[in-house]
Amino acid sequence: MPTEVPSSLDEWWCPMDCEHAFLGFSYEVTGCQSLSQLNADFANMRKTFNARYVRLYGACDQSGFYDNVIEAAWQNTLGVHALIWFGFTGGNAWETRRDTLFDTLHTNAKAPFVTRGVQFGSEPLYDDVLSHQSLTEQVVLAKTNLSDVRIPVTVSELAYGYQERGALDVLDRIDFINAHMLPFFSSNATTGGAAWPLVQQDMDWFIQNGNAKKIYFDENGWPSSTSPGVQPNTPNAVASVSSEEGYFQMLDSQCEALKKGPCGGIGWFAHIYSDKQEVGYGIYNTKGQSKFPFQPRTSC
């Protein structure tokens, strides 16, 4: 990063059409990590895994928290997919989170230089927290609000969420597509390494309906273990460390196929950074140890 905050965003970001392959990690912030912890984790993402981005998951409502995210991202040369979190219990806390985030994006000078996009999520259509018409309206308002800081807007959602709600109006209005890819829950799931046809099915739907927009797999992974909230829809679905490893090896092996996607190819995040954040899905276990070798390609 430069020693001074630039005066303009011109030529700042690499164009999305040159991004594909592994991008970085999904990272839960419900724990309201300290600045030092954010710095340590973001540095590890960048230096150990060549991550370019971090995609936020969950919410921390602590005052000034996103300022700390911005600072840690700046110090470690990471872009951020910020998130307006709806949660799972209803209510209108998301509105306060939206307003607080937008205020920070306008008042923190570094914010536009690390915030690659803002997501509404996670899975607001699937969870039916807003009608697709209301969500479309929120996307349009957000795009207007953030136009001066040139931050694009998306929705973090399953293909099934769009399909179930008939929400092509949302898909038409977002700037790029953050697609959830969680094939463990398919009724046809077996192992992570064998999940490519399931990935293809949802990927092809987004390609066919996404008007050539950039696609990222953002909430994207396979669990090494089940939990009360992570249960398969078929007894054939295998949750194991080897199955999680196999899933990411499969994605890495399909780099050339993913690169054929719209706008320069499909990029993907690993969901999630650590089992401390979501049990079973982490690249690291709860003791901070790597569950398996993980060095996916960042280009092909």
N, C-alpha and C positions, 0 to 999 in steps of 0.2 A: 504494500500500500504506500501511497505517497505520504510525505511528512505533513503536508497540509491538505485539507479537504478541497477537492477541485471546485472550481467555480461553475462548472457545467457538466451535465451528464453526456454530452456529445462524445461519441466514440468510447464510452466507458465500458458498457457491457459487450461481451462477445455476442453476436447475433444467435438467436435460438436455433437457427438452422445449421449451426456447426456443433451442436451439443447432442451427444448420444452416449450409449453405454452407461456404466456406473457413474452416478453423480454425487452420491453422499448418503446420509442417514436421515431417517425419521427419528425425532428426538423429543421425548415427552418432557414437558416442563411443569407438570403438576407439582413437583417437588420444590418449585421456586429455587432452583439452584443458585448458589452464590456466584458472584462474578469470577472468583478464582476457580470454581468448579466448571463454570462455562468455558473459561479460558483453557483449562486443562483438557476438557473433553473435545473442544473444537480444535485445539492444537493436535490432539491425537488423530482426529478424523483427517485432518489435512496432511499430517506428516506420515502417518502409518498407512493410510488407505488412499491417499491422493484425492480426497473428497473435494468437490468444488462448491457444494451446497449443503445446507442443513434444512430439513423440512420440519417445522415445529408441529407438535401434537399435544393435545390437552391445553390447559390454561393455567397461568399463574396470575392472580389478580393483585399481586403485591405492587405497590406504587413504584414506578421506575424500573420494573423488571425488564421491559423490552429495551430500555436504554442500555441495560447490561448485556442483553443479547447482541445489540448493535455493536457495542464496544468489543465484545469477545470475537464477533465475526470480523470486525475491522482488523483487530490485532492478528487474526489468523487467516486472513484473506479467504473468507468464506462468504458466499451469498446465502441469503435466508429466504425460504418460503414461509412467510408469516401466516398466522392462522387466527381467524375469528371463530372461537370455539363455542358451539351450541351446547355441548354436554348431552347427557342422557336423561335428564329429569325435567325437561321443559323449562318454563320461566323465561324471563327476558334479560337475564344477565348478559347474554350475547350482545345486546344493544350497547350496554356500558363498555364491554370489551371492544366492540367496534369503534366507539367514539374515542376511547382512550388510545387505541392503536393509531387511529387516523391523526389524532393530535400529536402523538410522538413522531409519526412519519413526516409531519409538517414542521415540527419544532426542533428535532434533532438533526443537525446539519449532516451527519454521517448516514442517516437513515436511508436516503434514496440510493446511496452508493453501496449498500449491502443488502437491501431488501429487493429481491428479484421479482417478487410477486406477493399478493395477498390472497389467501384462500378463505372461502366460507366453508366451514366443516365442523365435524367430520361426518360425512354421509347425511346431510340434512334432508335429502329427498327420501332416502331409504328409511330414515327415522321419522319422517313425516313431521318435522318440526315447523316447517313453513310450506304453504302451497307453492307449487312451481311458479305460479304467477307472482306471488310475493317475493320469492327468491330471485326471480328475474329482475324485479324492481330494485331489490337490494344490490344486485350486481351492477345495474345501470347507474344507480346513485353513487356507488363506490367508485366506479370508473370515472365519473364526473369529479368526485371529491379528490381523487388522486391523480388527476390528469396533469396538474401543475408540477407534481414530483415524478411523473412519468413511471408510475408503478402499476403494472397490469394486474388484473383481477381474475380469479378463477373460483371454482367450486371443487372441493375434494370429495369425490363421490364414486360409487360403484356404477358399472354399466346397468346393473339391475335396478338401481335407484332411479336412473333416468327412464328406464323402460317401464317400471312399475307405475311411475307418476305421470307418464306421458310428457316428459319435461324437455322436449327438444327446444323449447323457447329459451330455457336456461343455457343449453349447449350452444345455441346460436349467439348468445350475448357475451359469454366468457371470452377472455383474450387467449387463453391456452387451456389445455385439458390436463387436469390432475386426476388420473384414473386410479382407483383402488384395484389392486390385483391380489386377491386372497383366495386362490383356488382350493385351499384345504376344505372350504365350506361347500364346494360343489358336491352334488350327489354322485358325481362320477369320479371323485378324487380317489387316488391310490397313494402314490408316493410323490414327494417333491420333484424328484428327478424325472418323473413321467408326466409332469403337469403341463408341458408345452401345448398340447391341443386345447387345454382349458384356457390357458393364457391367450392363445390365438383367437379363441371364440370371442372373448370380450374385446381384445385388441381390434379385431376386424370390425366389430360393431362400432367402436369409436372412430375408426378410420372411415367407415361408410357414412357415418352421421356427423362427423366433426368438421366438415367444410375445410379440410386440409390444414387444420390447426395443429400446432405443436402438441405432442402428447408426452406426458411423463407418467410413469408408474410411481406414485408417491407413497401410498400405503400398500406396501408390496412385500410379501414374505410368506413363510411357511413355518408353523410352530414346531418346536422340538418336544413340546409336552402340551397336554390339554389342561384346562382349568375351568371353573364354573362358567366363564364367559366365552370359552373357546372349546366348543364341542363339534365334532364332525356330523355330517348329515348322511354318512354311510359308514358301516363298519370296516370298509376297505381303506379308509383314509388313515395313513400312518403318520402319527406325530412322534418324531424322534430326532435326535441330533443329526443322524445320517440323512434323514429325509429333508431336514432344513438345509443342510449342506448341499444335498443333491439339487434342491430347488435353485439355489444361487449359482451352482455350477452349470445347471441347465440354461439359466438366463445368460450367463457369460458365454456359453457355447453358441447361443443364438444371436450373438452381437451383430453379425453380418445381416441376418434376417431383420432384426429390429432397426438396423440402419436404413433399411429400405422404406421405413415409415415416413409419413408426411413431414415436411419442414425439416429435412435433414436427418430424420431418424428419431427413434424413441429412446429417451433416457430413463434411467430407473434409480430409485432410492431403495435402500435396504431398511425395512421396517422390522425391528427397531434397534437402536444402538445397544441397549442393554436389557437383560432380564429384570433388572431393578426397576425398569420403566414399564414393561409389559411382559409378564412371566411367559416364557416359552419362545417368544419371538426375537429375543436379543441375539446379536452377534457375540456379545459378551454374556457370561453367566452372572449370577448374583454375587459371585466372589471377584468379579472383574477379570476373569480369565476368558480367553478366546475359546469358544465352544468347538471351533474347527478352523482350519486354514481359510483365510478370506482375503484374496487379492484379485478381485475382478478387474477386467480391463476397463480403462476409461476412454478408449477409442478402438476402432478396428477399421 
